[in-house]
Amino acid sequence: MREGANMSEPAKTKKGLIVSPIENGTVIDHLPPGKAIKIAEILSLLQPGSVVIMGQNLKSTKYGKKDLIKVEDRYLTGEEYNKIALVAPNATVNIIRNFEIQEKRKVSVPDVLEDVALCANANCISNKERIPSRLYTVSRDPLVMVCHYCNFEFKGEELRLKG
Ligand SMILES: [Zn+2]
């Protein structure tokens, strides 16, 4: 460990150590309370041998309470950023290299969701046939999507992610 690397100091509070730092990997921060497990599932982070630190209901200066995930030696794909945005629109993703934040990114729902989520219309051809779903974002706040195939319009609460 090199000198003066303050980032490598564990996060401490009066009660002691809460979340230890990672050397290389990804920190997914500012998740709504209770959503860390959901995000970990969606991104398939809980693999045998993988190092994952999850915090639930942590104090957040911005939002009161938040969840947080740290995963070692794992970086996200563009599609994974989209998936996070659908569940946690205010999430921030920090890319960590050598204990330091190399890059900080906000997630955002893209204009087009290619095969990421299911059309909410059960009778839609994209649910019946083996074809990739295609949804367009009509509104981000509140989240509203419309299907390319059947034109069915639905809200974010009805959105189910694929896989
Ligand atoms: Zn549809």
Boltz pocket constraint, residues with backbone or C-beta under 6 A from the ligand:
constraints:
  - pocket:
      binder: B
      contacts: [[A, 119], [A, 120], [A, 121], [A, 124], [A, 125], [A, 126], [A, 147], [A, 148], [A, 149], [A, 150], [A, 151], [A, 152]]
      max_distance: 6.0
